[in-house]
């Protein structure tokens, strides 16, 4: 018995089969898409191939892992406390509500809970684009207490996505003011443009603003005239962004995502 076991895992939407020793450490992994077995412990090649035999299809190449790219090296050097990639949609709201430990009744009546529900819905829709070559960061902190709800990076460029909870309410947009139901008009488009401009400065790349309306039962937004340079999309329409392309190559997407996920990138904007 070799003592090796095969553990499936997913990385960037692709399946990998890791071969682990008795101590739990990986000694190799098999990439199905590239048909390559990457050996960390080259002296265990025969045992690794025996363990993987039921999973191998067709011809496979065997060799040491490829050298990490500069983007991968930067990611590996990033301290976990400075990595924004694990942030959940509405991360800042999650933390604030958990600290206050509100009762269920008070939680449902808190406007931040409705905002959190909306950010979760929009975040889930954007996360669904990753299979089409897009990357998403949620709740990106900016100096002064502001934050970008979602930063979308992909073949069609970069987008600063702000979420607005509009469940069962009428929405009126008169640039830069946005009115939800009977609430007071707020200059949300001005704030959104400012956040997108700060992101452009931080990433040295054009970042376009998107206002995402989250919630069911709302009438079509009243927009007159259409806001300058801001896309206004319903939560269900966010998938249309996946059809955009021709702006960034996959390597550019990964490089910008690596830069954006570093908390230090945003401290001087």
Secondary structure, 3 states (H helix, E strand, C coil): CCCCEEEEEEECCEEEEEEECCCCCEEEEEECCCCEEEECCHHHHHHHHHHHCCCCCCCCEEEECCCCCHHHHHHHHCCHHHECCCCCCCHHHHHHHHHHCCCHHHHHHCHHHHHHHHHHHHHHHHHCCHHHCCEEEEEEECHHHCEEEEEEEECCEEEEEEEEECCCCCEEEECCEEEECCCCCECHHHHHHHHHHHHHHHHCCCEEEEEEEECCCCCCCEECCCCCCEEEEEHHHHHHHHHCCCCCCHHHHHHHHHHHCEHHHHCCC
